[in-house]
Amino acid sequence: MILFPAIDIRNGKCVRLIQGDYKQETIYSEFPTETAQKWESKQATFIHIVDLDGAKTGESINKNAIQAIAEATTIPVQVGGGIRSLDIIETYIAAGVDRVIIGTAAIQDKAFLSAAVEKYGDKIAVSIDARTGFVATDGWTQTSTIKAIDLVKELEALGVKTIVYTDILKDGMMQGPNFTELQAVNEATTMDVIASGGVSSTEDISKLRSLDLYGAIIGKALYDGTLNLEKLMEADEHAN
């Protein structure tokens, strides 16, 4: 299972939000590129980046900061937040981004999603952000009437290979992921499932691994020191 350190960027800075609430922000670094290089030095094998401004506005506001990270690191990076056009996907991939994550547009513009998957294949992932089992959009500010599990099946039919599944009520709360929902999603699809939201202990990671998930994104627990990435990576190496 791949462990993805998360770098959430807002106003060019590395931050964390609680449950996606833009009013509950903690700034961890003024320099996201240095943060990415730090995670790489601590044996990360893949980095997860979110443009929080982009997720809310639909514009890739932190594009320059994200391009700088892709250029300054040697490990793969995946990027989400405000990805609403083929042009921005092309910009990111040309800059060295390995996977681009489509969120709101996957719900609101199926033609765009289909075109992206057709053109870029497994370089496209979709973020499913759910609140009480229903899909949320627009930087988590809106909750739709679409059931997450129904969207999973629709995405697989479209040819999507990877999804990032976030339980918003768990995000930033340090209370563990929604294992029941993650298991249901993973069992409902052959797509690779990346868990996001609430990962805060080695027990959480062990349980996610037992569910046979493709990956897990770790955010707040790494930044406040609850989890140590180097120790997690070493433990993973010994387990294999």
Phi and psi in degrees as GROMACS dihedral restraints (atoms count N, CA, C in turn):
[ dihedral_restraints ]
;  ai    aj    ak    al  type     phi  dphi    fc
    3     4     5     6     1   -78.2    20    10
    4     5     6     7     1   133.5    20    10
    6     7     8     9     1  -100.5    20    10
    7     8     9    10     1   121.5    20    10
    9    10    11    12     1  -107.6    20    10
   10    11    12    13     1   106.9    20    10
   12    13    14    15     1   -63.6    20    10
   13    14    15    16     1   137.1    20    10
   15    16    17    18     1   -97.2    20    10
   16    17    18    19     1   136.9    20    10
   18    19    20    21     1  -122.9    20    10
   19    20    21    22     1   106.7    20    10
   21    22    23    24     1   -98.3    20    10
   22    23    24    25     1   124.7    20    10
   24    25    26    27     1  -111.6    20    10
   25    26    27    28     1   127.9    20    10
   27    28    29    30     1  -138.5    20    10
   28    29    30    31     1   130.1    20    10
   30    31    32    33     1    52.8    20    10
   31    32    33    34     1    35.5    20    10
   33    34    35    36     1    79.0    20    10
   34    35    36    37     1     2.7    20    10
   36    37    38    39     1  -115.7    20    10
   37    38    39    40     1   156.6    20    10
   39    40    41    42     1   -86.0    20    10
   40    41    42    43     1   115.9    20    10
   42    43    44    45     1  -132.5    20    10
   43    44    45    46     1   171.8    20    10
   45    46    47    48     1  -132.7    20    10
   46    47    48    49     1   142.6    20    10
   48    49    50    51     1  -111.4    20    10
   49    50    51    52     1   161.7    20    10
   51    52    53    54     1  -104.5    20    10
   52    53    54    55     1   120.8    20    10
   54    55    56    57     1    53.5    20    10
   55    56    57    58     1    32.4    20    10
   57    58    59    60     1    71.4    20    10
   58    59    60    61     1    13.0    20    10
   60    61    62    63     1   -83.3    20    10
   61    62    63    64     1   114.4    20    10
   63    64    65    66     1   -67.0    20    10
   64    65    66    67     1   -13.1    20    10
   66    67    68    69     1   -89.0    20    10
   67    68    69    70     1   -11.5    20    10
   69    70    71    72     1  -112.2    20    10
   70    71    72    73     1    74.5    20    10
   72    73    74    75     1  -113.3    20    10
   73    74    75    76     1   137.8    20    10
   75    76    77    78     1  -119.6    20    10
   76    77    78    79     1   125.6    20    10
   78    79    80    81     1   -88.1    20    10
   79    80    81    82     1   122.5    20    10
   81    82    83    84     1  -102.0    20    10
   82    83    84    85     1   -24.7    20    10
   84    85    86    87     1  -160.2    20    10
   85    86    87    88     1   144.4    20    10
   87    88    89    90     1   -83.6    20    10
   88    89    90    91     1   -10.2    20    10
   90    91    92    93     1  -128.9    20    10
   91    92    93    94     1    89.2    20    10
   93    94    95    96     1   -57.7    20    10
   94    95    96    97     1   -33.6    20    10
   96    97    98    99     1   -63.0    20    10
   97    98    99   100     1   -42.5    20    10
   99   100   101   102     1   -64.3    20    10
  100   101   102   103     1   -36.0    20    10
  102   103   104   105     1   -63.1    20    10
  103   104   105   106     1   -44.7    20    10
  105   106   107   108     1   -61.3    20    10
  106   107   108   109     1   -43.0    20    10
  108   109   110   111     1   -65.9    20    10
  109   110   111   112     1   -33.7    20    10
  111   112   113   114     1   -63.7    20    10
  112   113   114   115     1   -46.4    20    10
  114   115   116   117     1   -64.6    20    10
  115   116   117   118     1   -36.6    20    10
  117   118   119   120     1   -63.2    20    10
  118   119   120   121     1   -41.4    20    10
  120   121   122   123     1   -67.0    20    10
  121   122   123   124     1   -20.8    20    10
  123   124   125   126     1   -96.8    20    10
  124   125   126   127     1    23.0    20    10
  126   127   128   129     1    80.6    20    10
  127   128   129   130     1    13.2    20    10
  129   130   131   132     1   -58.0    20    10
  130   131   132   133     1   144.2    20    10
  132   133   134   135     1  -109.0    20    10
  133   134   135   136     1    -6.0    20    10
  135   136   137   138     1  -163.0    20    10
  136   137   138   139     1   142.0    20    10
  138   139   140   141     1  -120.2    20    10
  139   140   141   142     1   140.4    20    10
  141   142   143   144     1  -108.5    20    10
  142   143   144   145     1   122.2    20    10
  144   145   146   147     1  -118.9    20    10
  145   146   147   148     1   137.5    20    10
  147   148   149   150     1  -126.3    20    10
  148   149   150   151     1   129.2    20    10
  150   151   152   153     1   -88.4    20    10
  151   152   153   154     1    97.2    20    10
  153   154   155   156     1   -65.9    20    10
  154   155   156   157     1   -37.5    20    10
  156   157   158   159     1   -64.3    20    10
  157   158   159   160     1   -40.2    20    10
  159   160   161   162     1   -64.2    20    10
  160   161   162   163     1   -40.8    20    10
  162   163   164   165     1   -60.3    20    10
  163   164   165   166     1   -34.9    20    10
  165   166   167   168     1   -83.3    20    10
  166   167   168   169     1   -36.6    20    10
  168   169   170   171     1  -102.2    20    10
  169   170   171   172     1   -19.8    20    10
  171   172   173   174     1    83.3    20    10
  172   173   174   175     1     3.6    20    10
  174   175   176   177     1  -113.8    20    10
  175   176   177   178     1   138.7    20    10
  177   178   179   180     1   -80.2    20    10
  178   179   180   181     1    73.7    20    10
  180   181   182   183     1   -66.6    20    10
  181   182   183   184     1   -34.7    20    10
  183   184   185   186     1  -100.6    20    10
  184   185   186   187     1    26.7    20    10
  186   187   188   189     1   -54.8    20    10
  187   188   189   190     1   -44.0    20    10
  189   190   191   192     1   -64.1    20    10
  190   191   192   193     1   -40.9    20    10
  192   193   194   195     1   -65.1    20    10
  193   194   195   196     1   -37.7    20    10
  195   196   197   198     1   -71.2    20    10
  196   197   198   199     1   -41.8    20    10
  198   199   200   201     1   -60.0    20    10
  199   200   201   202     1   -39.5    20    10
  201   202   203   204     1   -62.8    20    10
  202   203   204   205     1   -39.0    20    10
  204   205   206   207     1   -64.3    20    10
  205   206   207   208     1   -46.8    20    10
  207   208   209   210     1   -59.2    20    10
  208   209   210   211     1   -36.8    20    10
  210   211   212   213     1   -78.5    20    10
  211   212   213   214     1   -26.2    20    10
  213   214   215   216     1   -93.5    20    10
  214   215   216   217     1    -5.2    20    10
  216   217   218   219     1  -120.1    20    10
  217   218   219   220     1   159.0    20    10
  219   220   221   222     1  -106.9    20    10
  220   221   222   223     1   -10.3    20    10
  222   223   224   225     1   -91.5    20    10
  223   224   225   226     1   159.3    20    10
  225   226   227   228     1   -63.2    20    10
  226   227   228   229     1   149.4    20    10
  228   229   230   231     1  -129.5    20    10
  229   230   231   232     1   146.8    20    10
  231   232   233   234     1  -121.0    20    10
  232   233   234   235     1   146.9    20    10
  234   235   236   237     1  -133.3    20    10
  235   236   237   238     1   135.3    20    10
  237   238   239   240     1  -136.5    20    10
  238   239   240   241     1   169.3    20    10
  240   241   242   243     1   109.9    20    10
  241   242   243   244     1   101.4    20    10
  243   244   245   246     1    76.4    20    10
  244   245   246   247     1    21.8    20    10
  246   247   248   249     1   -82.5    20    10
  247   248   249   250     1    98.9    20    10
  249   250   251   252     1  -124.9    20    10
  250   251   252   253     1     7.4    20    10
  252   253   254   255     1  -149.1    20    10
  253   254   255   256     1   155.3    20    10
  255   256   257   258     1   -65.8    20    10
  256   257   258   259     1   -29.9    20    10
  258   259   260   261     1   -62.2    20    10
  259   260   261   262     1   -44.3    20    10
  261   262   263   264     1   -71.5    20    10
  262   263   264   265     1   -33.0    20    10
  264   265   266   267     1   -61.1    20    10
  265   266   267   268     1   -46.3    20    10
  267   268   269   270     1   -61.3    20    10
  268   269   270   271     1   -40.8    20    10
  270   271   272   273     1   -60.0    20    10
  271   272   273   274     1   -46.1    20    10
  273   274   275   276     1   -67.1    20    10
  274   275   276   277     1   -45.3    20    10
  276   277   278   279     1   -64.6    20    10
  277   278   279   280     1   -39.1    20    10
  279   280   281   282     1   -63.7    20    10
  280   281   282   283     1   -28.5    20    10
  282   283   284   285     1   -82.1    20    10
  283   284   285   286     1    -5.5    20    10
  285   286   287   288     1   107.1    20    10
  286   287   288   289     1     5.8    20    10
  288   289   290   291     1   -70.6    20    10
  289   290   291   292     1   135.2    20    10
  291   292   293   294     1   -89.4    20    10
  292   293   294   295     1   -29.0    20    10
  294   295   296   297     1  -145.9    20    10
  295   296   297   298     1   133.9    20    10
  297   298   299   300     1  -111.2    20    10
  298   299   300   301     1   131.5    20    10
  300   301   302   303     1  -105.6    20    10
  301   302   303   304     1   122.5    20    10
  303   304   305   306     1   -97.6    20    10
  304   305   306   307     1   131.6    20    10
  306   307   308   309     1  -112.1    20    10
  307   308   309   310     1   -97.3    20    10
  309   310   311   312     1   -53.2    20    10
  310   311   312   313     1   -41.5    20    10
  312   313   314   315     1   -63.2    20    10
  313   314   315   316     1   -24.0    20    10
  315   316   317   318     1   -67.9    20    10
  316   317   318   319     1   -24.5    20    10
  318   319   320   321     1   -89.3    20    10
  319   320   321   322     1   -43.1    20    10
  321   322   323   324     1   -93.4    20    10
  322   323   324   325     1   -15.8    20    10
  324   325   326   327     1  -143.0    20    10
  325   326   327   328     1    79.4    20    10
  327   328   329   330     1   -64.6    20    10
  328   329   330   331     1   -31.3    20    10
  330   331   332   333     1   -64.0    20    10
  331   332   333   334     1   -40.5    20    10
  333   334   335   336     1   -63.8    20    10
  334   335   336   337     1   -45.5    20    10
  336   337   338   339     1   -60.6    20    10
  337   338   339   340     1   -45.8    20    10
  339   340   341   342     1   -60.7    20    10
  340   341   342   343     1   -42.3    20    10
  342   343   344   345     1   -64.5    20    10
  343   344   345   346     1   -40.2    20    10
  345   346   347   348     1   -64.8    20    10
  346   347   348   349     1   -44.3    20    10
  348   349   350   351     1   -65.9    20    10
  349   350   351   352     1   -40.3    20    10
  351   352   353   354     1   -63.8    20    10
  352   353   354   355     1   -39.4    20    10
  354   355   356   357     1   -82.4    20    10
  355   356   357   358     1   -38.9    20    10
  357   358   359   360     1  -113.7    20    10
  358   359   360   361     1    -4.2    20    10
  360   361   362   363     1    56.0    20    10
  361   362   363   364     1  -128.0    20    10
  363   364   365   366     1   -76.9    20    10
  364   365   366   367     1     3.5    20    10
  366   367   368   369     1   -79.2    20    10
  367   368   369   370     1    -5.5    20    10
  369   370   371   372     1  -104.9    20    10
  370   371   372   373     1   128.5    20    10
  372   373   374   375     1  -121.7    20    10
  373   374   375   376     1   164.8    20    10
  375   376   377   378     1  -124.6    20    10
  376   377   378   379     1   136.1    20    10
  378   379   380   381     1   -95.5    20    10
  379   380   381   382     1   122.0    20    10
  381   382   383   384     1  -107.3    20    10
  382   383   384   385     1   110.3    20    10
  384   385   386   387     1  -106.7    20    10
  385   386   387   388     1   118.0    20    10
  387   388   389   390     1  -119.7    20    10
  388   389   390   391     1   142.9    20    10
  390   391   392   393     1  -123.9    20    10
  391   392   393   394     1   116.4    20    10
  393   394   395   396     1    50.7    20    10
  394   395   396   397     1    39.9    20    10
  396   397   398   399     1    87.0    20    10
  397   398   399   400     1    -4.0    20    10
  399   400   401   402     1  -111.2    20    10
  400   401   402   403     1   146.0    20    10
  402   403   404   405     1   -72.9    20    10
  403   404   405   406     1   133.2    20    10
  405   406   407   408     1  -105.7    20    10
  406   407   408   409     1   151.6    20    10
  408   409   410   411     1  -134.4    20    10
  409   410   411   412     1   178.7    20    10
  411   412   413   414     1    53.0    20    10
  412   413   414   415     1    57.5    20    10
  414   415   416   417     1    64.0    20    10
  415   416   417   418     1    30.8    20    10
  417   418   419   420     1    71.8    20    10
  418   419   420   421     1     8.9    20    10
  420   421   422   423     1   -81.6    20    10
  421   422   423   424     1   -16.7    20    10
  423   424   425   426     1  -125.4    20    10
  424   425   426   427     1   140.6    20    10
  426   427   428   429     1  -112.7    20    10
  427   428   429   430     1   127.1    20    10
  429   430   431   432     1   -88.0    20    10
  430   431   432   433     1  -178.6    20    10
  432   433   434   435     1  -100.1    20    10
  433   434   435   436     1    11.6    20    10
  435   436   437   438     1   -89.2    20    10
  436   437   438   439     1   126.3    20    10
  438   439   440   441     1   -74.3    20    10
  439   440   441   442     1   136.0    20    10
  441   442   443   444     1   -57.3    20    10
  442   443   444   445     1   -42.1    20    10
  444   445   446   447     1   -65.8    20    10
  445   446   447   448     1   -32.3    20    10
  447   448   449   450     1   -69.4    20    10
  448   449   450   451     1   -39.2    20    10
  450   451   452   453     1   -65.1    20    10
  451   452   453   454     1   -38.6    20    10
  453   454   455   456     1   -54.5    20    10
  454   455   456   457     1   -48.7    20    10
  456   457   458   459     1   -65.8    20    10
  457   458   459   460     1   -36.6    20    10
  459   460   461   462     1   -66.7    20    10
  460   461   462   463     1   -41.0    20    10
  462   463   464   465     1   -65.7    20    10
  463   464   465   466     1   -40.9    20    10
  465   466   467   468     1   -61.8    20    10
  466   467   468   469     1   -40.6    20    10
  468   469   470   471     1   -64.0    20    10
  469   470   471   472     1   -28.8    20    10
  471   472   473   474     1   -79.2    20    10
  472   473   474   475     1   -11.6    20    10
  474   475   476   477     1   100.9    20    10
  475   476   477   478     1     8.4    20    10
  477   478   479   480     1   -66.1    20    10
  478   479   480   481     1   139.0    20    10
  480   481   482   483     1  -103.6    20    10
  481   482   483   484     1   -24.9    20    10
  483   484   485   486     1  -137.0    20    10
  484   485   486   487     1   137.0    20    10
  486   487   488   489     1  -127.7    20    10
  487   488   489   490     1   148.9    20    10
  489   490   491   492     1  -108.7    20    10
  490   491   492   493     1   118.4    20    10
  492   493   494   495     1  -108.3    20    10
  493   494   495   496     1   119.4    20    10
  495   496   497   498     1  -119.1    20    10
  496   497   498   499     1   127.1    20    10
  498   499   500   501     1   -92.5    20    10
  499   500   501   502     1   107.4    20    10
  501   502   503   504     1   -59.2    20    10
  502   503   504   505     1   -37.8    20    10
  504   505   506   507     1   -67.5    20    10
  505   506   507   508     1   -15.7    20    10
  507   508   509   510     1   -94.4    20    10
  508   509   510   511     1   -19.5    20    10
  510   511   512   513     1   -65.8    20    10
  511   512   513   514     1   126.5    20    10
  513   514   515   516     1    73.8    20    10
  514   515   516   517     1     3.7    20    10
  516   517   518   519     1   -93.7    20    10
  517   518   519   520     1   -10.6    20    10
  519   520   521   522     1    58.7    20    10
  520   521   522   523     1    34.8    20    10
  522   523   524   525     1  -118.0    20    10
  523   524   525   526     1    14.1    20    10
  525   526   527   528     1    89.6    20    10
  526   527   528   529     1   154.9    20    10
  528   529   530   531     1   -73.4    20    10
  529   530   531   532     1   172.2    20    10
  531   532   533   534     1   -88.0    20    10
  532   533   534   535     1    85.9    20    10
  534   535   536   537     1   -62.7    20    10
  535   536   537   538     1   -39.0    20    10
  537   538   539   540     1   -60.6    20    10
  538   539   540   541     1   -47.1    20    10
  540   541   542   543     1   -66.4    20    10
  541   542   543   544     1   -41.5    20    10
  543   544   545   546     1   -63.3    20    10
  544   545   546   547     1   -41.1    20    10
  546   547   548   549     1   -64.1    20    10
  547   548   549   550     1   -42.3    20    10
  549   550   551   552     1   -62.6    20    10
  550   551   552   553     1   -42.4    20    10
  552   553   554   555     1   -65.9    20    10
  553   554   555   556     1   -46.3    20    10
  555   556   557   558     1   -63.2    20    10
  556   557   558   559     1   -37.5    20    10
  558   559   560   561     1   -76.1    20    10
  559   560   561   562     1   -17.9    20    10
  561   562   563   564     1   -88.7    20    10
  562   563   564   565     1    -4.0    20    10
  564   565   566   567     1  -145.7    20    10
  565   566   567   568     1   158.8    20    10
  567   568   569   570     1   -98.6    20    10
  568   569   570   571     1    -2.0    20    10
  570   571   572   573     1   -67.6    20    10
  571   572   573   574     1   155.1    20    10
  573   574   575   576     1   -71.2    20    10
  574   575   576   577     1   130.7    20    10
  576   577   578   579     1  -112.4    20    10
  577   578   579   580     1   124.7    20    10
  579   580   581   582     1  -106.2    20    10
  580   581   582   583     1   123.6    20    10
  582   583   584   585     1   -83.4    20    10
  583   584   585   586     1   140.9    20    10
  585   586   587   588     1  -143.8    20    10
  586   587   588   589     1   141.0    20    10
  588   589   590   591     1   105.3    20    10
  589   590   591   592     1   111.7    20    10
  591   592   593   594     1    88.9    20    10
  592   593   594   595     1    -1.8    20    10
  594   595   596   597     1   -66.6    20    10
  595   596   597   598     1   114.4    20    10
  597   598   599   600     1  -140.4    20    10
  598   599   600   601     1     4.6    20    10
  600   601   602   603     1  -151.9    20    10
  601   602   603   604     1   163.3    20    10
  603   604   605   606     1   -65.1    20    10
  604   605   606   607     1   -29.3    20    10
  606   607   608   609     1   -65.5    20    10
  607   608   609   610     1   -40.2    20    10
  609   610   611   612     1   -57.6    20    10
  610   611   612   613     1   -46.1    20    10
  612   613   614   615     1   -66.1    20    10
  613   614   615   616     1   -41.2    20    10
  615   616   617   618     1   -61.8    20    10
  616   617   618   619     1   -41.2    20    10
  618   619   620   621     1   -68.2    20    10
  619   620   621   622     1   -40.4    20    10
  621   622   623   624     1   -63.1    20    10
  622   623   624   625     1   -40.2    20    10
  624   625   626   627     1   -63.0    20    10
  625   626   627   628     1   -37.6    20    10
  627   628   629   630     1   -67.7    20    10
  628   629   630   631     1   -21.4    20    10
  630   631   632   633     1   -82.2    20    10
  631   632   633   634     1    -2.2    20    10
  633   634   635   636     1    64.8    20    10
  634   635   636   637     1    40.8    20    10
  636   637   638   639     1   -80.3    20    10
  637   638   639   640     1   155.8    20    10
  639   640   641   642     1   -72.9    20    10
  640   641   642   643     1   -37.3    20    10
  642   643   644   645     1  -162.9    20    10
  643   644   645   646     1   169.5    20    10
  645   646   647   648     1  -141.7    20    10
  646   647   648   649     1   133.7    20    10
  648   649   650   651     1   -94.8    20    10
  649   650   651   652     1   132.1    20    10
  651   652   653   654     1  -118.9    20    10
  652   653   654   655     1   127.6    20    10
  654   655   656   657     1  -118.3    20    10
  655   656   657   658     1   -94.3    20    10
  657   658   659   660     1   -53.6    20    10
  658   659   660   661     1   -40.0    20    10
  660   661   662   663     1   -61.7    20    10
  661   662   663   664     1   -29.5    20    10
  663   664   665   666     1   -76.7    20    10
  664   665   666   667     1   -38.7    20    10
  666   667   668   669     1   -74.3    20    10
  667   668   669   670     1   -31.2    20    10
  669   670   671   672     1   -95.4    20    10
  670   671   672   673     1     2.9    20    10
  672   673   674   675     1    86.6    20    10
  673   674   675   676     1     4.7    20    10
  675   676   677   678     1   -63.5    20    10
  676   677   678   679     1   -37.9    20    10
  678   679   680   681     1  -118.1    20    10
  679   680   681   682     1   146.0    20    10
  681   682   683   684     1  -112.4    20    10
  682   683   684   685     1   114.9    20    10
  684   685   686   687     1   -61.0    20    10
  685   686   687   688     1   -43.2    20    10
  687   688   689   690     1   -58.7    20    10
  688   689   690   691     1   -44.5    20    10
  690   691   692   693     1   -66.0    20    10
  691   692   693   694     1   -37.8    20    10
  693   694   695   696     1   -64.2    20    10
  694   695   696   697     1   -42.8    20    10
  696   697   698   699     1   -67.9    20    10
  697   698   699   700     1   -38.0    20    10
  699   700   701   702     1   -66.6    20    10
  700   701   702   703     1   -40.5    20    10
  702   703   704   705     1   -64.1    20    10
  703   704   705   706     1   -38.7    20    10
  705   706   707   708     1   -65.1    20    10
  706   707   708   709     1   -39.8    20    10
  708   709   710   711     1   -64.8    20    10
  709   710   711   712     1   -41.7    20    10
  711   712   713   714     1   -69.3    20    10
  712   713   714   715     1   -32.7    20    10
  714   715   716   717     1   -66.8    20    10
  715   716   717   718     1   -28.7    20    10
